[in-house]
Amino acid sequence: CTCSFLDTDRALVLLEEYCKKLRKPEEQQLKKAIRKVMGIFKSSLFQALLGSFTKKAARHGTISHPSLPAAVAYDVLGCPKI
């Protein structure tokens, strides 16, 4: 399902926007951790696993929305889920 890949892109945009706001010295460790998460989201392994998970879950009816990356980003950022 291409929805999961679009959700990954949206998560990356949200995380990048949040990283731009992290300027204080005490926030740099968090910024570094978020950048690691972003690197994982961009990896071909993550994309392959996400595609496999989404297909299996949709086939078994165990998920109603394939927005795992966006959900992670919203949780990290403390944003309400849309």
PDB file of N, CA, C and O in Angstrom:
ATOM      1  N   CYS A   1       0.842  -1.188   0.000  1.00  0.00           N
ATOM      2  CA  CYS A   1       0.000   0.000   0.000  1.00  0.00           C
ATOM      3  C   CYS A   1       0.880   1.242   0.000  1.00  0.00           C
ATOM      4  O   CYS A   1       1.783   1.347   0.830  1.00  0.00           O
ATOM      5  N   THR A   2       0.647   2.175  -0.897  1.00  0.00           N
ATOM      6  CA  THR A   2       1.459   3.375  -0.959  1.00  0.00           C
ATOM      7  C   THR A   2       1.155   4.330   0.182  1.00  0.00           C
ATOM      8  O   THR A   2       1.923   5.260   0.428  1.00  0.00           O
ATOM      9  N   CYS A   3       0.056   4.119   0.879  1.00  0.00           N
ATOM     10  CA  CYS A   3      -0.279   5.001   1.999  1.00  0.00           C
ATOM     11  C   CYS A   3       0.840   5.011   3.026  1.00  0.00           C
ATOM     12  O   CYS A   3       1.181   6.073   3.546  1.00  0.00           O
ATOM     13  N   SER A   4       1.416   3.867   3.331  1.00  0.00           N
ATOM     14  CA  SER A   4       2.456   3.797   4.344  1.00  0.00           C
ATOM     15  C   SER A   4       3.683   4.599   3.941  1.00  0.00           C
ATOM     16  O   SER A   4       4.337   5.198   4.795  1.00  0.00           O
ATOM     17  N   PHE A   5       4.005   4.621   2.644  1.00  0.00           N
ATOM     18  CA  PHE A   5       5.159   5.381   2.196  1.00  0.00           C
ATOM     19  C   PHE A   5       4.876   6.877   2.263  1.00  0.00           C
ATOM     20  O   PHE A   5       5.767   7.659   2.594  1.00  0.00           O
ATOM     21  N   LEU A   6       3.658   7.279   1.956  1.00  0.00           N
ATOM     22  CA  LEU A   6       3.283   8.673   2.085  1.00  0.00           C
ATOM     23  C   LEU A   6       3.296   9.083   3.543  1.00  0.00           C
ATOM     24  O   LEU A   6       3.687  10.206   3.862  1.00  0.00           O
ATOM     25  N   ASP A   7       2.878   8.200   4.435  1.00  0.00           N
ATOM     26  CA  ASP A   7       2.896   8.490   5.861  1.00  0.00           C
ATOM     27  C   ASP A   7       4.319   8.629   6.367  1.00  0.00           C
ATOM     28  O   ASP A   7       4.584   9.446   7.248  1.00  0.00           O
ATOM     29  N   THR A   8       5.231   7.849   5.826  1.00  0.00           N
ATOM     30  CA  THR A   8       6.640   7.967   6.194  1.00  0.00           C
ATOM     31  C   THR A   8       7.154   9.345   5.780  1.00  0.00           C
ATOM     32  O   THR A   8       7.861  10.000   6.546  1.00  0.00           O
ATOM     33  N   ASP A   9       6.807   9.778   4.593  1.00  0.00           N
ATOM     34  CA  ASP A   9       7.215  11.106   4.135  1.00  0.00           C
ATOM     35  C   ASP A   9       6.648  12.194   5.047  1.00  0.00           C
ATOM     36  O   ASP A   9       7.345  13.150   5.385  1.00  0.00           O
ATOM     37  N   ARG A  10       5.409  12.049   5.434  1.00  0.00           N
ATOM     38  CA  ARG A  10       4.778  13.037   6.332  1.00  0.00           C
ATOM     39  C   ARG A  10       5.473  13.032   7.693  1.00  0.00           C
ATOM     40  O   ARG A  10       5.708  14.092   8.272  1.00  0.00           O
ATOM     41  N   ALA A  11       5.800  11.857   8.200  1.00  0.00           N
ATOM     42  CA  ALA A  11       6.508  11.759   9.477  1.00  0.00           C
ATOM     43  C   ALA A  11       7.862  12.446   9.383  1.00  0.00           C
ATOM     44  O   ALA A  11       8.269  13.152  10.306  1.00  0.00           O
ATOM     45  N   LEU A  12       8.556  12.243   8.274  1.00  0.00           N
ATOM     46  CA  LEU A  12       9.864  12.877   8.096  1.00  0.00           C
ATOM     47  C   LEU A  12       9.749  14.397   8.063  1.00  0.00           C
ATOM     48  O   LEU A  12      10.593  15.098   8.621  1.00  0.00           O
ATOM     49  N   VAL A  13       8.718  14.899   7.418  1.00  0.00           N
ATOM     50  CA  VAL A  13       8.494  16.350   7.369  1.00  0.00           C
ATOM     51  C   VAL A  13       8.241  16.882   8.775  1.00  0.00           C
ATOM     52  O   VAL A  13       8.811  17.902   9.164  1.00  0.00           O
ATOM     53  N   LEU A  14       7.392  16.200   9.538  1.00  0.00           N
ATOM     54  CA  LEU A  14       7.093  16.635  10.902  1.00  0.00           C
ATOM     55  C   LEU A  14       8.330  16.613  11.785  1.00  0.00           C
ATOM     56  O   LEU A  14       8.575  17.552  12.543  1.00  0.00           O
ATOM     57  N   LEU A  15       9.106  15.547  11.687  1.00  0.00           N
ATOM     58  CA  LEU A  15      10.312  15.438  12.495  1.00  0.00           C
ATOM     59  C   LEU A  15      11.345  16.499  12.104  1.00  0.00           C
ATOM     60  O   LEU A  15      12.012  17.065  12.970  1.00  0.00           O
ATOM     61  N   GLU A  16      11.474  16.765  10.816  1.00  0.00           N
ATOM     62  CA  GLU A  16      12.409  17.795  10.355  1.00  0.00           C
ATOM     63  C   GLU A  16      11.991  19.171  10.875  1.00  0.00           C
ATOM     64  O   GLU A  16      12.833  19.947  11.326  1.00  0.00           O
ATOM     65  N   GLU A  17      10.709  19.470  10.815  1.00  0.00           N
ATOM     66  CA  GLU A  17      10.213  20.751  11.325  1.00  0.00           C
ATOM     67  C   GLU A  17      10.500  20.879  12.818  1.00  0.00           C
ATOM     68  O   GLU A  17      10.890  21.946  13.292  1.00  0.00           O
ATOM     69  N   TYR A  18      10.306  19.800  13.547  1.00  0.00           N
ATOM     70  CA  TYR A  18      10.565  19.813  14.982  1.00  0.00           C
ATOM     71  C   TYR A  18      12.054  20.008  15.258  1.00  0.00           C
ATOM     72  O   TYR A  18      12.422  20.768  16.154  1.00  0.00           O
ATOM     73  N   CYS A  19      12.911  19.331  14.499  1.00  0.00           N
ATOM     74  CA  CYS A  19      14.362  19.454  14.686  1.00  0.00           C
ATOM     75  C   CYS A  19      14.832  20.892  14.492  1.00  0.00           C
ATOM     76  O   CYS A  19      15.745  21.342  15.183  1.00  0.00           O
ATOM     77  N   LYS A  20      14.230  21.601  13.575  1.00  0.00           N
ATOM     78  CA  LYS A  20      14.610  22.986  13.324  1.00  0.00           C
ATOM     79  C   LYS A  20      14.364  23.872  14.540  1.00  0.00           C
ATOM     80  O   LYS A  20      15.009  24.908  14.703  1.00  0.00           O
ATOM     81  N   LYS A  21      13.434  23.462  15.386  1.00  0.00           N
ATOM     82  CA  LYS A  21      13.104  24.237  16.589  1.00  0.00           C
ATOM     83  C   LYS A  21      14.045  23.932  17.754  1.00  0.00           C
ATOM     84  O   LYS A  21      14.062  24.663  18.745  1.00  0.00           O
ATOM     85  N   LEU A  22      14.816  22.872  17.644  1.00  0.00           N
ATOM     86  CA  LEU A  22      15.713  22.462  18.724  1.00  0.00           C
ATOM     87  C   LEU A  22      17.047  23.177  18.565  1.00  0.00           C
ATOM     88  O   LEU A  22      17.898  22.746  17.786  1.00  0.00           O
ATOM     89  N   ARG A  23      17.229  24.261  19.295  1.00  0.00           N
ATOM     90  CA  ARG A  23      18.435  25.078  19.157  1.00  0.00           C
ATOM     91  C   ARG A  23      19.248  25.163  20.445  1.00  0.00           C
ATOM     92  O   ARG A  23      20.445  25.447  20.403  1.00  0.00           O
ATOM     93  N   LYS A  24      18.619  24.925  21.571  1.00  0.00           N
ATOM     94  CA  LYS A  24      19.313  25.039  22.852  1.00  0.00           C
ATOM     95  C   LYS A  24      20.322  23.906  23.006  1.00  0.00           C
ATOM     96  O   LYS A  24      20.108  22.806  22.496  1.00  0.00           O
ATOM     97  N   PRO A  25      21.420  24.175  23.707  1.00  0.00           N
ATOM     98  CA  PRO A  25      22.430  23.126  23.906  1.00  0.00           C
ATOM     99  C   PRO A  25      21.865  21.856  24.548  1.00  0.00           C
ATOM    100  O   PRO A  25      22.259  20.747  24.186  1.00  0.00           O
ATOM    101  N   GLU A  26      20.957  22.015  25.487  1.00  0.00           N
ATOM    102  CA  GLU A  26      20.386  20.841  26.162  1.00  0.00           C
ATOM    103  C   GLU A  26      19.432  20.049  25.272  1.00  0.00           C
ATOM    104  O   GLU A  26      19.037  18.941  25.634  1.00  0.00           O
ATOM    105  N   GLU A  27      19.054  20.591  24.122  1.00  0.00           N
ATOM    106  CA  GLU A  27      18.168  19.908  23.188  1.00  0.00           C
ATOM    107  C   GLU A  27      18.915  19.147  22.089  1.00  0.00           C
ATOM    108  O   GLU A  27      18.299  18.449  21.284  1.00  0.00           O
ATOM    109  N   GLN A  28      20.222  19.284  22.059  1.00  0.00           N
ATOM    110  CA  GLN A  28      20.996  18.691  20.968  1.00  0.00           C
ATOM    111  C   GLN A  28      21.012  17.161  21.009  1.00  0.00           C
ATOM    112  O   GLN A  28      21.074  16.511  19.966  1.00  0.00           O
ATOM    113  N   GLN A  29      20.956  16.593  22.209  1.00  0.00           N
ATOM    114  CA  GLN A  29      20.906  15.126  22.302  1.00  0.00           C
ATOM    115  C   GLN A  29      19.588  14.609  21.728  1.00  0.00           C
ATOM    116  O   GLN A  29      19.566  13.604  21.018  1.00  0.00           O
ATOM    117  N   LEU A  30      18.499  15.295  22.038  1.00  0.00           N
ATOM    118  CA  LEU A  30      17.193  14.926  21.477  1.00  0.00           C
ATOM    119  C   LEU A  30      17.207  15.080  19.964  1.00  0.00           C
ATOM    120  O   LEU A  30      16.694  14.224  19.243  1.00  0.00           O
ATOM    121  N   LYS A  31      17.795  16.172  19.480  1.00  0.00           N
ATOM    122  CA  LYS A  31      17.878  16.409  18.043  1.00  0.00           C
ATOM    123  C   LYS A  31      18.650  15.283  17.363  1.00  0.00           C
ATOM    124  O   LYS A  31      18.253  14.812  16.297  1.00  0.00           O
ATOM    125  N   LYS A  32      19.737  14.857  17.968  1.00  0.00           N
ATOM    126  CA  LYS A  32      20.543  13.770  17.415  1.00  0.00           C
ATOM    127  C   LYS A  32      19.732  12.474  17.364  1.00  0.00           C
ATOM    128  O   LYS A  32      19.803  11.740  16.379  1.00  0.00           O
ATOM    129  N   ALA A  33      18.966  12.188  18.413  1.00  0.00           N
ATOM    130  CA  ALA A  33      18.141  10.971  18.458  1.00  0.00           C
ATOM    131  C   ALA A  33      17.046  11.015  17.389  1.00  0.00           C
ATOM    132  O   ALA A  33      16.768  10.009  16.736  1.00  0.00           O
ATOM    133  N   ILE A  34      16.436  12.172  17.219  1.00  0.00           N
ATOM    134  CA  ILE A  34      15.387  12.312  16.203  1.00  0.00           C
ATOM    135  C   ILE A  34      15.975  12.116  14.811  1.00  0.00           C
ATOM    136  O   ILE A  34      15.348  11.490  13.957  1.00  0.00           O
ATOM    137  N   ARG A  35      17.163  12.641  14.577  1.00  0.00           N
ATOM    138  CA  ARG A  35      17.817  12.464  13.276  1.00  0.00           C
ATOM    139  C   ARG A  35      18.121  10.989  13.009  1.00  0.00           C
ATOM    140  O   ARG A  35      18.065  10.543  11.862  1.00  0.00           O
ATOM    141  N   LYS A  36      18.441  10.232  14.059  1.00  0.00           N
ATOM    142  CA  LYS A  36      18.647   8.784  13.892  1.00  0.00           C
ATOM    143  C   LYS A  36      17.349   8.114  13.463  1.00  0.00           C
ATOM    144  O   LYS A  36      17.348   7.265  12.572  1.00  0.00           O
ATOM    145  N   VAL A  37      16.248   8.493  14.096  1.00  0.00           N
ATOM    146  CA  VAL A  37      14.941   7.945  13.726  1.00  0.00           C
ATOM    147  C   VAL A  37      14.630   8.289  12.274  1.00  0.00           C
ATOM    148  O   VAL A  37      14.126   7.451  11.526  1.00  0.00           O
ATOM    149  N   MET A  38      14.928   9.505  11.883  1.00  0.00           N
ATOM    150  CA  MET A  38      14.693   9.925  10.502  1.00  0.00           C
ATOM    151  C   MET A  38      15.514   9.075   9.534  1.00  0.00           C
ATOM    152  O   MET A  38      15.030   8.694   8.468  1.00  0.00           O
ATOM    153  N   GLY A  39      16.747   8.785   9.908  1.00  0.00           N
ATOM    154  CA  GLY A  39      17.594   7.938   9.074  1.00  0.00           C
ATOM    155  C   GLY A  39      17.014   6.543   8.919  1.00  0.00           C
ATOM    156  O   GLY A  39      17.076   5.947   7.843  1.00  0.00           O
ATOM    157  N   ILE A  40      16.453   6.031   9.999  1.00  0.00           N
ATOM    158  CA  ILE A  40      15.814   4.708   9.949  1.00  0.00           C
ATOM    159  C   ILE A  40      14.606   4.748   9.024  1.00  0.00           C
ATOM    160  O   ILE A  40      14.430   3.852   8.198  1.00  0.00           O
ATOM    161  N   PHE A  41      13.769   5.781   9.151  1.00  0.00           N
ATOM    162  CA  PHE A  41      12.592   5.900   8.290  1.00  0.00           C
ATOM    163  C   PHE A  41      12.981   5.963   6.815  1.00  0.00           C
ATOM    164  O   PHE A  41      12.246   5.471   5.958  1.00  0.00           O
ATOM    165  N   LYS A  42      14.129   6.565   6.518  1.00  0.00           N
ATOM    166  CA  LYS A  42      14.578   6.717   5.134  1.00  0.00           C
ATOM    167  C   LYS A  42      15.234   5.449   4.582  1.00  0.00           C
ATOM    168  O   LYS A  42      15.406   5.315   3.371  1.00  0.00           O
ATOM    169  N   SER A  43      15.596   4.528   5.461  1.00  0.00           N
ATOM    170  CA  SER A  43      16.331   3.343   5.002  1.00  0.00           C
ATOM    171  C   SER A  43      15.456   2.417   4.167  1.00  0.00           C
ATOM    172  O   SER A  43      14.249   2.303   4.382  1.00  0.00           O
ATOM    173  N   SER A  44      16.101   1.761   3.212  1.00  0.00           N
ATOM    174  CA  SER A  44      15.365   0.830   2.350  1.00  0.00           C
ATOM    175  C   SER A  44      14.883  -0.379   3.153  1.00  0.00           C
ATOM    176  O   SER A  44      13.839  -0.950   2.838  1.00  0.00           O
ATOM    177  N   LEU A  45      15.628  -0.773   4.182  1.00  0.00           N
ATOM    178  CA  LEU A  45      15.192  -1.890   5.022  1.00  0.00           C
ATOM    179  C   LEU A  45      13.892  -1.545   5.739  1.00  0.00           C
ATOM    180  O   LEU A  45      12.962  -2.351   5.751  1.00  0.00           O
ATOM    181  N   PHE A  46      13.816  -0.355   6.337  1.00  0.00           N
ATOM    182  CA  PHE A  46      12.593   0.053   7.021  1.00  0.00           C
ATOM    183  C   PHE A  46      11.421   0.105   6.047  1.00  0.00           C
ATOM    184  O   PHE A  46      10.328  -0.367   6.362  1.00  0.00           O
ATOM    185  N   GLN A  47      11.644   0.670   4.880  1.00  0.00           N
ATOM    186  CA  GLN A  47      10.575   0.774   3.885  1.00  0.00           C
ATOM    187  C   GLN A  47      10.086  -0.617   3.468  1.00  0.00           C
ATOM    188  O   GLN A  47       8.885  -0.834   3.303  1.00  0.00           O
ATOM    189  N   ALA A  48      11.009  -1.541   3.301  1.00  0.00           N
ATOM    190  CA  ALA A  48      10.625  -2.909   2.921  1.00  0.00           C
ATOM    191  C   ALA A  48       9.835  -3.579   4.048  1.00  0.00           C
ATOM    192  O   ALA A  48       8.811  -4.218   3.805  1.00  0.00           O
ATOM    193  N   LEU A  49      10.318  -3.426   5.273  1.00  0.00           N
ATOM    194  CA  LEU A  49       9.607  -4.023   6.414  1.00  0.00           C
ATOM    195  C   LEU A  49       8.231  -3.401   6.596  1.00  0.00           C
ATOM    196  O   LEU A  49       7.261  -4.104   6.877  1.00  0.00           O
ATOM    197  N   LEU A  50       8.145  -2.096   6.438  1.00  0.00           N
ATOM    198  CA  LEU A  50       6.869  -1.406   6.565  1.00  0.00           C
ATOM    199  C   LEU A  50       5.886  -1.878   5.500  1.00  0.00           C
ATOM    200  O   LEU A  50       4.713  -2.112   5.789  1.00  0.00           O
ATOM    201  N   GLY A  51       6.368  -2.016   4.272  1.00  0.00           N
ATOM    202  CA  GLY A  51       5.503  -2.498   3.193  1.00  0.00           C
ATOM    203  C   GLY A  51       5.014  -3.903   3.460  1.00  0.00           C
ATOM    204  O   GLY A  51       3.846  -4.214   3.225  1.00  0.00           O
ATOM    205  N   SER A  52       5.901  -4.758   3.953  1.00  0.00           N
ATOM    206  CA  SER A  52       5.531  -6.133   4.274  1.00  0.00           C
ATOM    207  C   SER A  52       4.524  -6.171   5.420  1.00  0.00           C
ATOM    208  O   SER A  52       3.528  -6.891   5.354  1.00  0.00           O
ATOM    209  N   PHE A  53       4.785  -5.393   6.473  1.00  0.00           N
ATOM    210  CA  PHE A  53       3.884  -5.336   7.624  1.00  0.00           C
ATOM    211  C   PHE A  53       2.504  -4.835   7.213  1.00  0.00           C
ATOM    212  O   PHE A  53       1.482  -5.398   7.605  1.00  0.00           O
ATOM    213  N   THR A  54       2.491  -3.771   6.419  1.00  0.00           N
ATOM    214  CA  THR A  54       1.220  -3.179   6.001  1.00  0.00           C
ATOM    215  C   THR A  54       0.403  -4.157   5.173  1.00  0.00           C
ATOM    216  O   THR A  54      -0.806  -4.282   5.370  1.00  0.00           O
ATOM    217  N   LYS A  55       1.059  -4.853   4.242  1.00  0.00           N
ATOM    218  CA  LYS A  55       0.350  -5.828   3.404  1.00  0.00           C
ATOM    219  C   LYS A  55      -0.218  -6.965   4.234  1.00  0.00           C
ATOM    220  O   LYS A  55      -1.373  -7.351   4.052  1.00  0.00           O
ATOM    221  N   LYS A  56       0.590  -7.512   5.153  1.00  0.00           N
ATOM    222  CA  LYS A  56       0.126  -8.622   5.995  1.00  0.00           C
ATOM    223  C   LYS A  56      -0.997  -8.182   6.919  1.00  0.00           C
ATOM    224  O   LYS A  56      -1.994  -8.890   7.069  1.00  0.00           O
ATOM    225  N   ALA A  57      -0.842  -7.023   7.536  1.00  0.00           N
ATOM    226  CA  ALA A  57      -1.860  -6.546   8.459  1.00  0.00           C
ATOM    227  C   ALA A  57      -3.163  -6.243   7.737  1.00  0.00           C
ATOM    228  O   ALA A  57      -4.242  -6.539   8.252  1.00  0.00           O
ATOM    229  N   ALA A  58      -3.074  -5.658   6.555  1.00  0.00           N
ATOM    230  CA  ALA A  58      -4.280  -5.366   5.783  1.00  0.00           C
ATOM    231  C   ALA A  58      -4.967  -6.655   5.349  1.00  0.00           C
ATOM    232  O   ALA A  58      -6.194  -6.756   5.359  1.00  0.00           O
ATOM    233  N   ARG A  59      -4.157  -7.636   4.967  1.00  0.00           N
ATOM    234  CA  ARG A  59      -4.700  -8.924   4.534  1.00  0.00           C
ATOM    235  C   ARG A  59      -5.440  -9.624   5.682  1.00  0.00           C
ATOM    236  O   ARG A  59      -6.459 -10.281   5.471  1.00  0.00           O
ATOM    237  N   HIS A  60      -4.905  -9.468   6.900  1.00  0.00           N
ATOM    238  CA  HIS A  60      -5.517 -10.120   8.065  1.00  0.00           C
ATOM    239  C   HIS A  60      -6.523  -9.223   8.777  1.00  0.00           C
ATOM    240  O   HIS A  60      -7.171  -9.648   9.734  1.00  0.00           O
ATOM    241  N   GLY A  61      -6.651  -7.983   8.310  1.00  0.00           N
ATOM    242  CA  GLY A  61      -7.606  -7.068   8.916  1.00  0.00           C
ATOM    243  C   GLY A  61      -7.223  -6.638  10.320  1.00  0.00           C
ATOM    244  O   GLY A  61      -8.095  -6.313  11.126  1.00  0.00           O
ATOM    245  N   THR A  62      -5.922  -6.632  10.627  1.00  0.00           N
ATOM    246  CA  THR A  62      -5.503  -6.302  11.995  1.00  0.00           C
ATOM    247  C   THR A  62      -5.167  -4.841  12.192  1.00  0.00           C
ATOM    248  O   THR A  62      -4.930  -4.418  13.323  1.00  0.00           O
ATOM    249  N   ILE A  63      -5.139  -4.053  11.124  1.00  0.00           N
ATOM    250  CA  ILE A  63      -4.957  -2.612  11.279  1.00  0.00           C
ATOM    251  C   ILE A  63      -6.021  -1.907  10.466  1.00  0.00           C
ATOM    252  O   ILE A  63      -6.460  -2.386   9.420  1.00  0.00           O
ATOM    253  N   SER A  64      -6.418  -0.762  10.974  1.00  0.00           N
ATOM    254  CA  SER A  64      -7.429  -0.005  10.249  1.00  0.00           C
ATOM    255  C   SER A  64      -6.821   1.166   9.493  1.00  0.00           C
ATOM    256  O   SER A  64      -7.459   1.726   8.602  1.00  0.00           O
ATOM    257  N   HIS A  65      -5.590   1.543   9.841  1.00  0.00           N
ATOM    258  CA  HIS A  65      -4.947   2.661   9.172  1.00  0.00           C
ATOM    259  C   HIS A  65      -3.452   2.407   9.126  1.00  0.00           C
ATOM    260  O   HIS A  65      -2.831   2.222  10.173  1.00  0.00           O
ATOM    261  N   PRO A  66      -2.854   2.393   7.936  1.00  0.00           N
ATOM    262  CA  PRO A  66      -1.437   2.050   7.795  1.00  0.00           C
ATOM    263  C   PRO A  66      -0.502   3.232   8.038  1.00  0.00           C
ATOM    264  O   PRO A  66       0.396   3.485   7.235  1.00  0.00           O
ATOM    265  N   SER A  67      -0.703   3.956   9.138  1.00  0.00           N
ATOM    266  CA  SER A  67       0.047   5.176   9.384  1.00  0.00           C
ATOM    267  C   SER A  67       1.051   5.021  10.520  1.00  0.00           C
ATOM    268  O   SER A  67       1.164   5.913  11.360  1.00  0.00           O
ATOM    269  N   LEU A  68       1.770   3.927  10.564  1.00  0.00           N
ATOM    270  CA  LEU A  68       2.718   3.688  11.635  1.00  0.00           C
ATOM    271  C   LEU A  68       3.783   4.770  11.747  1.00  0.00           C
ATOM    272  O   LEU A  68       3.989   5.270  12.853  1.00  0.00           O
ATOM    273  N   PRO A  69       4.477   5.167  10.679  1.00  0.00           N
ATOM    274  CA  PRO A  69       5.499   6.204  10.821  1.00  0.00           C
ATOM    275  C   PRO A  69       4.931   7.539  11.304  1.00  0.00           C
ATOM    276  O   PRO A  69       5.531   8.195  12.155  1.00  0.00           O
ATOM    277  N   ALA A  70       3.797   7.936  10.773  1.00  0.00           N
ATOM    278  CA  ALA A  70       3.194   9.190  11.202  1.00  0.00           C
ATOM    279  C   ALA A  70       2.791   9.110  12.669  1.00  0.00           C
ATOM    280  O   ALA A  70       2.956  10.082  13.406  1.00  0.00           O
ATOM    281  N   ALA A  71       2.268   7.973  13.101  1.00  0.00           N
ATOM    282  CA  ALA A  71       1.894   7.803  14.505  1.00  0.00           C
ATOM    283  C   ALA A  71       3.118   7.929  15.407  1.00  0.00           C
ATOM    284  O   ALA A  71       3.044   8.544  16.471  1.00  0.00           O
ATOM    285  N   VAL A  72       4.239   7.354  14.989  1.00  0.00           N
ATOM    286  CA  VAL A  72       5.475   7.476  15.763  1.00  0.00           C
ATOM    287  C   VAL A  72       5.899   8.934  15.845  1.00  0.00           C
ATOM    288  O   VAL A  72       6.264   9.416  16.917  1.00  0.00           O
ATOM    289  N   ALA A  73       5.854   9.634  14.731  1.00  0.00           N
ATOM    290  CA  ALA A  73       6.243  11.047  14.720  1.00  0.00           C
ATOM    291  C   ALA A  73       5.331  11.864  15.623  1.00  0.00           C
ATOM    292  O   ALA A  73       5.808  12.700  16.390  1.00  0.00           O
ATOM    293  N   TYR A  74       4.028  11.635  15.540  1.00  0.00           N
ATOM    294  CA  TYR A  74       3.107  12.364  16.395  1.00  0.00           C
ATOM    295  C   TYR A  74       3.383  12.078  17.866  1.00  0.00           C
ATOM    296  O   TYR A  74       3.317  12.987  18.693  1.00  0.00           O
ATOM    297  N   ASP A  75       3.691  10.829  18.202  1.00  0.00           N
ATOM    298  CA  ASP A  75       4.000  10.486  19.586  1.00  0.00           C
ATOM    299  C   ASP A  75       5.279  11.177  20.044  1.00  0.00           C
ATOM    300  O   ASP A  75       5.331  11.711  21.152  1.00  0.00           O
ATOM    301  N   VAL A  76       6.299  11.171  19.209  1.00  0.00           N
ATOM    302  CA  VAL A  76       7.568  11.832  19.549  1.00  0.00           C
ATOM    303  C   VAL A  76       7.359  13.317  19.765  1.00  0.00           C
ATOM    304  O   VAL A  76       7.920  13.903  20.691  1.00  0.00           O
ATOM    305  N   LEU A  77       6.560  13.921  18.918  1.00  0.00           N
ATOM    306  CA  LEU A  77       6.350  15.347  18.969  1.00  0.00           C
ATOM    307  C   LEU A  77       5.272  15.764  19.967  1.00  0.00           C
ATOM    308  O   LEU A  77       5.129  16.948  20.272  1.00  0.00           O
ATOM    309  N   GLY A  78       4.519  14.796  20.471  1.00  0.00           N
ATOM    310  CA  GLY A  78       3.445  15.129  21.407  1.00  0.00           C
ATOM    311  C   GLY A  78       2.279  15.797  20.736  1.00  0.00           C
ATOM    312  O   GLY A  78       1.543  16.544  21.382  1.00  0.00           O
ATOM    313  N   CYS A  79       2.085  15.551  19.448  1.00  0.00           N
ATOM    314  CA  CYS A  79       1.004  16.168  18.684  1.00  0.00           C
ATOM    315  C   CYS A  79      -0.259  15.321  18.790  1.00  0.00           C
ATOM    316  O   CYS A  79      -0.190  14.100  18.933  1.00  0.00           O
ATOM    317  N   PRO A  80      -1.407  15.980  18.720  1.00  0.00           N
ATOM    318  CA  PRO A  80      -2.639  15.197  18.646  1.00  0.00           C
ATOM    319  C   PRO A  80      -2.707  14.475  17.305  1.00  0.00           C
ATOM    320  O   PRO A  80      -2.281  15.010  16.281  1.00  0.00           O
ATOM    321  N   LYS A  81      -3.233  13.289  17.315  1.00  0.00           N
ATOM    322  CA  LYS A  81      -3.355  12.505  16.073  1.00  0.00           C
ATOM    323  C   LYS A  81      -4.508  13.028  15.247  1.00  0.00           C
ATOM    324  O   LYS A  81      -5.602  13.262  15.759  1.00  0.00           O
ATOM    325  N   ILE A  82      -4.252  13.208  13.967  1.00  0.00           N
ATOM    326  CA  ILE A  82      -5.271  13.772  13.063  1.00  0.00           C
ATOM    327  C   ILE A  82      -5.949  12.638  12.344  1.00  0.00           C
ATOM    328  O   ILE A  82      -6.843  12.870  11.530  1.00  0.00           O
TER     329      ILE A  82
END
